[in-house]
Amino acid sequence: MISHPKEVVTRAIVRLVSVPGLDKQAALITLDNGFDHKKPNSFGPAGLTSLDEAITTATAAAPAFIAVTGKPYIFCVGADITGIPFLQDRAQAVELGELGHRVFARLKDSAIPTFAFINGAALGGGLEVALHCHYRTVSGGAAALGLPEVAIGLVPGWGGSQLLPNLIGIPGAAQVILQNPLTQKTLRPKQAAELGVADVLFEPADFLESSLAWAAGVVRGEVEVIRPEVDKDMWDGVLYFAKQQLDEKLHGAVPSANKALELLALAREASFADGTAAETQVLADLIMGDESRSSLYAFDLVQRRAKRPVGVPDAGLARKVTKVGIIGAGLMASQLALLFLRRLQVPVVLTDLDQSRVDKGVGYVHAQIDKLVGKHRMDEGTAAKLRGLVSGSVDKAVFADADFVIEAVFENLDLKKQIWAELEKIVTPEAVLATNTSSLSVTAMAADLEHPERLVGFHFFNPVAVLPLLEIIKGEKTDDATLSTAFAVGKQLRKSSVLVKDAPAFVVNRVLTRFTNEVFRAVDAGTPLSVVNEAFDPLGLPMRPIALLQLVGPAVAYHVGETLHAAFPDRFTDSPNLKRIVDAGLPLLVDDELNPEVLALVEGGSAPSTADEVRENTLAALAEEIRIMLDEGVVAEAQDIDLCMVLGAGWPFHLGGVTPYLDRSGTAERVTGKRFLPQGVAGVPA
């Protein structure tokens, strides 16, 4: 019998409730692991067994109907994936799949009507248990609904791949099972109702009462649930198009996505028994494969390590922030202003050299607030409050009572030093000064300050509202109170903060610049741009190198490269071809294809490489650079570099991060003489 020694068991608690209009009571099964919403319900072996027992108890009472719901704010977020490492072999993985199928099928096959009252987040196996019920209601307050398994190297393994397409049709199912996980999206309650995942949407305030009354109406025959007939003629066409998109984006590098496609294709004509049997076999194969182990490693980084950053000083040292100052009013500064405003809801003031720039920055913030209201993501009362909290000035004296001041100006050390010298005479002694520099030394920036201990690096990634990473850089003299305040603010901003040593380009930009440097080293040697651009397709990276360079901006990349060339001239070179591209100011891509004008600019040498050679050489360079970074103490452990690359550069989950891939491929050991991670972690062979 499979077991999970550390399982936090989600109990299924049965109670009989009287419902107006029904002669019989209803059986309400509540899923509850005994903790608050911060530790969501999930299904491990013991949890599934508890649900099995609850269904038996409920059925024995011969109720008018059986309904499954969750504890406050949480329905169930799926399988307890922390138990996967305890599965000793494929047979146990098969056993886990079959157990879930057997228990959930009791709700589908029940002679008594079954309902799912989706009161909160319902993901993976949580949504699958709801799909097995005959009817579903959903609360407007449910945080997220979806089948995200593909994103962590798995597939919906407890009926989702077979039930969902036959409930809502293949286009919606492909969106929920493939597209959403690969773009890190979930469904909102309204979307779920519109797609037909749920039959009806109720307000959260009286959700349970409304659901019980609605269910009673269904049982009495007064409420008719009409579901559109699924169009099976378009099935093959939708999946063909989906496969084309997957091949173009992932180039076959994500096995779980291809397996999910196969299961969706099977769902068109296969019996439910055959379809779910296939699910079990696919799930078992994936669970025991490298991809799922790598994905779970990355998932653990994002869900756990990101929330408990290493090396943070005592939180009690953090100072309260009641006003924020932002130096600059350009796009980055304006994005920062909006973020601080929404999350901290304290006065935020921008400054710049002239009033027109200030007005433009404040106007940007107002326009974004208006968009949020228009999309019903912010109510007008909150919007009015935030509009009143943001202001601008050309006089830095407005920072006199600010507790936290961040600059977002051009990457020039002398300019930034001048700004801080001026500001130090204005702000209070306790004010924290933060720089959003992407590559410059925080220590050098603070060198001439009277109080260098209060300057800290606060490096965001663009777009600020989307990318969750925040690199917090400790200068040589940054004190604990400043650092603690920086991490407290990062948490308020809902960012995942990583403590980084003051080293050139920090983490993400240093790794990406070494990557770009090797790509252009190959181009300078004569390798066609098209070859280097496609060399990394087997990895399934989110972007090809040239698309990544266009996103970052060639000029920004070249500037960061200059910083690193000055620091490490033996490893970072100045590429003449990248310089030509920057000087020309041309877009690298036109309609997602390499710009012919850029291709005409490139001047190559006489020693071209193959795509395989480019990839191997670049990965070897990354292994070398990461080992040096760890030896320098840029971050505490390899896991922090992986976390930074996943959150700041979109390094895919299926690779588990940079270091697990370099370990598994043997590159780390070949180049540096040792692995980055312990054996057995993230699919690294024991």
Secondary structure, DSSP 4 states (H G I P E B T S, - for coil): ----TT----EEEEEEE--TT-SSPEEEEEEE-SS-TTS---B-HHHHHHHHHHHHHHHHT--S-EEEEESTTEEE--B-GGGGGG--SHHHHHHHHHHHHHHHHHHHS-SS-EEEEE-SEEETHHHHHHHHSSEEEEETT---EE--GGGGT---TTTHHHHHHHHH-HHHHHIIIIIHHHTT--B-HHHHHHHTSSSEEE-GGGHHHHHHHHHHHHHHT-S----PPP--TTHHHHHHHHHHHHHHHHTT--HHHHHHHHHHHHTTTS-HHHHHHHHHHHHHHHHTSHHHHHHHHHHHHHHTGGGS-TTPPPGGGPPP---EEEE--SHHHHHHHHHHHHHH-S-EEEE-SSHHHHHHHHHHHHHHHHHHHHTTSS-HHHHHHHHHHEEEES-GGGGTT-SEEEE---S-HHHHHHHHHHHHTTS-TT-EEEE--SSS-HHHHHTT-S-GGGEEEEEE-SSTTT--EEEEEE-TT--HHHHHHHHHHHHHTT-EEEEEES-TTTTHHHHHHHHHHHHHHHHHTT--HHHHHHTTGGGT-SS-HHHHHHHH-HHHHHHHHHHHHHH-TTT----HHHHHHHHHT--SEETTEE-HHHHHH----S----HHHHHHHHHHHHHHHHHHHHHHTSSSSHHHHHHHHHHHH---GGGTSHHHHHHHTTHHHHHHSS-SS-TTGGG---
